[in-house]
């Protein structure tokens, strides 16, 4: 039994080393790829170009700001919509089935 344990530990040790080596190779590849095909000057130019994009007279920054403002109430509206759908569904279901649904969904009150 101890020989199996030793093999498992040795395999773990080998895997940890192999995993680290693969991560290093992947990181090295990413760095060399970006340097070769997408240098800093090109990345900077693309970033500026992106920030100057406009959609319906809004810049990307303005559009993102408006999106964030309008999406803050989204969670509440989704919950409200789900409750309305659930209530509508419950009105069409047999009371015995409602009890089972309530138990399955984990509601404390119904």
Steps between C-alpha positions, in 0.01 A plus 500: 500500500786739570637452148166619355512804727855575383395472135205733558721756673760476223229545236368806685851644515554436127161651412568815703832544319344434159212738570740779601710440191192516274383824666846651447498395134151643451595832660819519295303428183248774579774756562693412183181489291388842620845649444520354149149553366344762725766743628430764765466776240224311319324418827509865602364611160218244519413610854475864388298398194262300719452784748415735211234273353152644499157344488198724460709807597630335818863417560590157638549652844164681493329188367653284775397752766141510376493121475613468862241754616215326318609151600497569875122460517510192281541254788192635675296488179607143427402390850166679467438337161589155635263545793221607265557198278514273802175638643334463159623142484384422853149622421471229234640214712331259739560599869669167571750569223562847644613346829746273318633792293543712812693221669721445194580869462580536866254779581434542870161664451235460236 
